[in-house]
Amino acid sequence: MNGYKIAVIGLGYVGLPLARLFATKYNVVGFDIDHKRVHELSKGNDTTLEVESNVLKSVLKSHQDEDIGLFCSSNLNDIKNCNYYVVTVPTPIDKNNRPDLTPLYKSSETVGKVLKKGDIVIYESTVYPGVTEDECIPVLEKTSGLKFNEDFFAGYSPERINPGDKEHTVDKILKVTAGSTPEVGKKVDKLYASVITAGTHLAPSIKVAEAAKVIENSQRDINIAFVNELAKIFNLMHIDTHSVLEAAATKWNFLPFKPGLVGGHCIGVDPYYLAQKAQEVGYHPEIILAGRRVNDSMGQYVASEIIKIMIGKDIRIKDAKVLVLGITFKENCPDVRNTKAVDVINQLKSFGTDVTIFDPWANPTEVNHEYNLETTQILPNEKFDAIVLTVAHKEYLKLNLNLLLKNKGLIYDVKGIIPCSSLSYRL
């Protein structure tokens, strides 16, 4: 026995790859309140497609007390003997773009029920600086009856998972770590360093680590907002934005960002966490929120541009048949959380068009549950007035889109991956 018994709380896009990685060296219990999810994982099936079946099965074990391997459970008793608890639950925003810490509160209550003296609780969820110590720790103390930094300790190591990315996997991404005391920081860092081949960076405090994570995605959001604004300007000037960016990228220090829809559970959410904390301490963030406004408006902008082009081609808008390619939040990934493709679809529908959504990666049942939209994983056998590519799935590159178009039809390429032609338009 190596002394480590790790519970990973939350087995989604972040928690499962981490639990799988830890399970190559340690005794790991993956805990999730979703009984269906636990049942599927116990059979070696990951519907998020983050961990391949053979890889998952190689670390699964039938009983939690075996020395090394992963045991998946939704039974609280199965994590009571752990000494490290790693919380990987999502941190969404509500309809008013305010941080929703409910998943963190509930998972902290869960851990608090089994917390013992000497245990260490590590949070990976993206938050604004101070959430771990000001929001989560009080829940742990209240539920467990134990005292922070005397009876139990905390750590923070922000997730850097890139869903759908099979190259930059969790073990190949350098990990930032932190602890509630210098000694605990070293323990947390040592634990991650034992499985992360890319290395670790021990931050001086939990707040520093929290801040580092939230600005990573805020920085990307602002950069994408900049090129989205450029796209709007250059479209008015009848200049191809992608050609401009290609020319500018010949300079060594030009940042290669492209215009597009910014969704998902990270880049489209995290800036609001930083903005919330900034406002709490008396500062109104201008650039961060301006970037969010630009990116949140892109779905409506794309739809409006498509309608303008259709009108210019004398295509009747009412009941016009539109094929939307992609509804996930990014390419080659089944995750539909906070996808901005939905904004394009709903706006097109508001003009009276008849929209068909084809996405071979998205689960139709999940999409219907989340957005009340019908999707198909099979390419429709008909012709359309307009085809809108919103997600750069690899499957779309193999399609001859011209064969799907009516005589005056058009192709609008949000991602800029389709070769230019007289029928295609790019954001």
Beta strands, then each sheet from edge to edge (+ up, - down):
strand 1: 5-9
strand 2: 27-31
strand 3: 69-73
strand 4: 84-87
strand 5: 120-123
strand 6: 153-156
strand 7: 175-179
strand 8: 200-202
strand 9: 321-325
strand 10: 354-358
strand 11: 384-389
strand 12: 405-413
strand 13: 424-426
sheet 1: 3+ 2+ 1+ 4+ 5+ 6+ 7- 8-
sheet 2: 10+ 9+ 11+ 12+ 13+
end
